[in-house]
Amino acid sequence: MLSQASIDALLERYQDMRMDASESVLDYINRLAVIQMKLGAVGHTVSDAGKLRAILRGLTNDFDVTAEVVNHTATSLNDAVPRLIAKESQLSKQDRTCNIVKGHARALHTRTKKSGTKSQNDSRCFFCKKKGHKMRNCWHNPESKNYKDEKKRCDKDHDNRG
């Protein structure tokens, strides 16, 4: 025979039991059933209404609306469990659909990503701030080869005129 402290600990464990996020509804209900059997073995039986309250109390947040509906409409445990399993199936289907959509979005993003090279027209010069060329090719930049070419052309034009 179990001591009163052991029975109280079992009752507390039963009342505080929560469904794990990765656990199925049936696995959670079976975990509760194991404790219910232990309680029954020591003479503490749990009514069907008590079992239903324990199940609904410990469900994850994903089941909040369904638990509320079941709480107000279910007449028995046999009526509630199929509803919870149906909700679990719906949630699982939504997760799979969501993962598929995310996968397609990722694939689309990688396919539409711009290549590593930019068009010369898209670039902006950091020296003169004009579009269409880079700083290393800027005719205003004294360190650019185009600047020197431009200066030579200007000098030649000046020499030819004078």
N, C-alpha and C positions, 0 to 999 in steps of 0.2 A: 504494500500500500504506500502511495506517495504521501509525503507530508503536505500540510496545508500551504507551506511556502512554495513547494514545487508546483502544486496546483495553481497557486496564484501566479507563479512565473509563467506557466503554460497559458493561462488566461491572458496575461499581459502580452505575451508573444503573439497570441492569436489576434488580439485586438489591435496590435501595432503593426501587423504584417502588411507589407506593401508589395505591389507587383514591381518587378525589375523592368527597366526599359527594354531590355532584350528578351524578356520572358513572354511566352505565349499566354493567352487567357487560360487555357486548359492546364498548363503547368502551374500557374498561380493558384488556380482552384484546387489542384491536386495537393499543393503544399499546404493550403488551408485544411484540406480534408484529413491530412495526416495528423495535424494537431487536434482536429475535431474528434478523430478516433481515439487519440490518447486521452482527451478530456472525457469522452464517453466511457472509456475503460475504468476511469476512477469515479464514475457516477455523475459526471457533470455533462449532461446532454445539451446540445445547442439546437434550438428550434430552426426550422427552415427559414423563418423570417430573420433570425439572428445570423444564419449563414449568408443570406442574401445581403444583409447590411454589411457584414464583414467583407464580402466580395466587392461590393460597390465602393466601400470606404477606401479600399487599398488599390483601386485601379489607378493607372497613370493618368495624367491630365488630358491625354488624347481621348479618353473615354468620358470626359465630364458631361457632355450633353447627353450621350447615350445613357450614362448612369442616372442622370436626372429623369429621363424619360422612363427608364426601367423602374426606378424608385416609385414613380407615380402610377405606372400602368401595369407592371408585371404582377400577376397573381401568385406565381410560384417560382421556385428556383428553376424548375424544368422549362418555364417560359422565358426566364431571364438569360440563361446561359446561351441558347442559340442566338439571341440578339447581340450579346457581347461578342460571340465568335464571328457573326456577320460583320459587326463594326470593325473587328480586328482584320478581317479579310479586306474590307474596304480601305482601311488605313495602309495595309500592305500594298494593295494595288496602287494607291496614290503615291506611295514612296517609290515604287518601281517606275511609274510614269514620270515622276519628278526627276528621278535619276536619268531616265532616258532623255528627257528634255534638256537637262543639264549637259549630258554627254553630247547631244546634237549641237547645243550652243557652243560648247568648247571646240568641237570639230569645225563648226562654221567659223568661229573666231580665228582658228589657226589657218584655215584656208584663205580667209580674206585679209589676213595680216599683210601689211606692205612689205615688200622685199627690203633688203638691207641697203640698197643703193637708192639715192634720191635723184630725181631729175634735176638737172641744172637750173631749170626754171623755178623749182620749188625752194631752192636754197636762198638764203639771205646773207649778204656780206656783213661780217662783223666790223669791218673798217668803215665803209661808207654808208652802211645800212640799206643799200639798194638791193632789190631782188634780181636774180638771174645769174649771179656769179658768187664765187667764194672769195674770202679775203686773200688767199694766195694768188688769185688771178685778178685782183682789183687794180685798176689803172690809177687809182688815187693812192695806193699803198706804196711807199718808197721801197719796200722790201719785195715787192712783186715783180716778176719778170715782165709783166705787161706794162708796168710803170716805166721801166727802163726802155722798153720798146717804144712807148708813147713819147718819152723824153727824146729819144734819138730821132723819131719822126718829126717832132716839133723843132729840134735843132736843125735838121736837114731842111725843113720847110723854111725856117728863118734864114739859113745860109743861102738858099736858092732865091729868096726874094731880095736879099740885100746885096 
